[in-house]
Each structure stands twice: as structure tokens, then as C-alpha cells.
Amino acid sequence: QVSLVESGGGWVQVGGSLSLSCTAPERDFYAMGWFRQAPGSARTLVAAVAWSGGLTHYADSVKGRFTISRDTSKKAIYLRMDNLKLEDTATYYCAAGDRLYDPGAYDTWGQGTQVNVSS
């Protein structure tokens, strides 16, 4: 069973910044990304990066504020979140899968880390 290990998250005020990280040491994937889920809402793809080449994909709601990156030597991805808004409050999940743009293609998950944005 491949495990994705997440770290980061926490509390921040509106306009602040947080960073998340995720490692997948056991194997390689075509793409890795971050999903988020707020209470009562569906889990949605926030940002993703292709392992080979580094092509990235962002949800419209986070474009220009979030930056996803990867470190192939550490088999890790990172999510830098700037100018955070109240609506960014959610549980963030690291995920890995076989296609960059298809949320349904992500089949390996981390345990989730909470991000709380306060006013």
C-alpha cells in the first residue's frame, strides 16, 4: 500500500500564507496534486503537477494565489498558498494518479491536513 505523507496546514488570517508538502517515497506517479474538501462540499482538485516535465494545472479559484511545485529527488510536491481567503478553509488532501487533469484518475491519497483561514 503506497502512502502519501502530508505536512503543513494550520491557522492563518485572511491574506496570509501557508505551505503544504507531500512525499510519496515508494513509487512514481504520472501526476500528483492537492484536493480540498470543505464540510458539506465535494472534494475538488485544487492544483496538480505532472511528475515528468512539471506541467501544472490549477483550479480557477486559486489561480494566481497558489503555486504547486515538485522536487523529483525527494519525490515530494509542495503547495504554496498566498493571499488566503475565508473560502480556502478546508481539509487538503495530497493525491497521486495517472492523469493530470482528470480528478477521477487520482487513486492514492494522503490522510488530509486542515487549513483554516480566519478573519
ChimeraX attribute file (.defattr): number of C-alpha atoms within 10 A of each C-alpha:
attribute: neighborCount
match mode: 1-to-1
recipient: residues
	/A:1	5
	/A:2	12
	/A:3	16
	/A:4	20
	/A:5	18
	/A:6	23
	/A:7	17
	/A:8	15
	/A:9	20
	/A:10	14
	/A:11	14
	/A:12	18
	/A:13	14
	/A:14	17
	/A:15	14
	/A:16	14
	/A:17	18
	/A:18	19
	/A:19	17
	/A:20	21
	/A:21	19
	/A:22	24
	/A:23	20
	/A:24	23
	/A:25	14
	/A:26	11
	/A:27	8
	/A:28	14
	/A:29	18
	/A:30	14
	/A:31	22
	/A:32	32
	/A:33	30
	/A:34	26
	/A:35	23
	/A:36	22
	/A:37	19
	/A:38	16
	/A:39	9
	/A:40	6
	/A:41	9
	/A:42	10
	/A:43	16
	/A:44	15
	/A:45	23
	/A:46	23
	/A:47	25
	/A:48	32
	/A:49	25
	/A:50	22
	/A:51	22
	/A:52	12
	/A:53	7
	/A:54	15
	/A:55	12
	/A:56	18
	/A:57	18
	/A:58	20
	/A:59	13
	/A:60	9
	/A:61	11
	/A:62	17
	/A:63	12
	/A:64	11
	/A:65	14
	/A:66	20
	/A:67	18
	/A:68	23
	/A:69	21
	/A:70	22
	/A:71	12
	/A:72	12
	/A:73	7
	/A:74	11
	/A:75	16
	/A:76	19
	/A:77	23
	/A:78	24
	/A:79	22
	/A:80	14
	/A:81	21
	/A:82	17
	/A:83	15
	/A:84	22
	/A:85	20
	/A:86	14
	/A:87	12
	/A:88	20
	/A:89	20
	/A:90	21
	/A:91	18
	/A:92	26
	/A:93	25
	/A:94	31
	/A:95	28
	/A:96	28
	/A:97	21
	/A:98	16
	/A:99	17
	/A:100	22
	/A:101	19
	/A:102	11
	/A:103	19
	/A:104	11
	/A:105	14
	/A:106	22
	/A:107	10
	/A:108	16
	/A:109	21
	/A:110	20
	/A:111	14
	/A:112	21
	/A:113	18
	/A:114	18
	/A:115	22
	/A:116	20
	/A:117	21
	/A:118	16
	/A:119	8
